[in-house]
Amino acid sequence: MKEIGIFYGVDSDQTAEIARKIIDEFKGIAIEAVAVEVANSEDLNVYDYIITGVATWPEGTIPAYWGDLVEDIRNSDMTHKRVGIFGLGDQVNYPNNFVDSIGILADAFENAGATLVGFTRTEGYTFQRSRAVMNEIQFKGLAIDTDNQDDQTDERIRKWVKQLKREFFDM
C-alpha cells in the first residue's frame, strides 16, 4: 500500500491551495494528490492514511462532486484506515453551518470503521453551529476560514500537519 493519499476537489481553487500547502508541510513524506471529481472507493483502498479536503457550500452541504465518493466511503470497509479531514467555511456569513462538510465526511468515514485523527480545538473561531464539532470543544478535523482568518491559515496548517504526522505514524 501507498502511505498517504490526499483527496480534494482540484477544481475548487481554495481547497486545492490548502491541499498544496499541506503537501508542502509534510516535507519529504510522499503524498499522492487524488482528484475527488474522478476518485472512487478503489482509490481510497490504495492508502493506509487518507487526508480529505472539502469546502462547505452555503447550504451546509458538501460540493456535488463529493456525492459519489461519500457513498463509496459509506459502503466500504475502512477499519484499517486513519483519516484526517480539513474543511473550508465562512464563520461570519454562515455561522449556522460552519465547516459542516467536515462533519459529513467524518460521519461517513466513522460509519465505515475508519479512525479519525487530526481533531482541532474550536477556540479562536466564532460561529453558532457546526456538524463538525464534537464535545463542544473540538472540530473533527482542521477548520479553515480563508475569508475571515486567512492570516491564521498557514500556522493552523503547520500545527495540524505536525499533529497528523504523530497520529498517523506514532499511534
Disulfide bonds with the S-S distance in Angstrom:
none
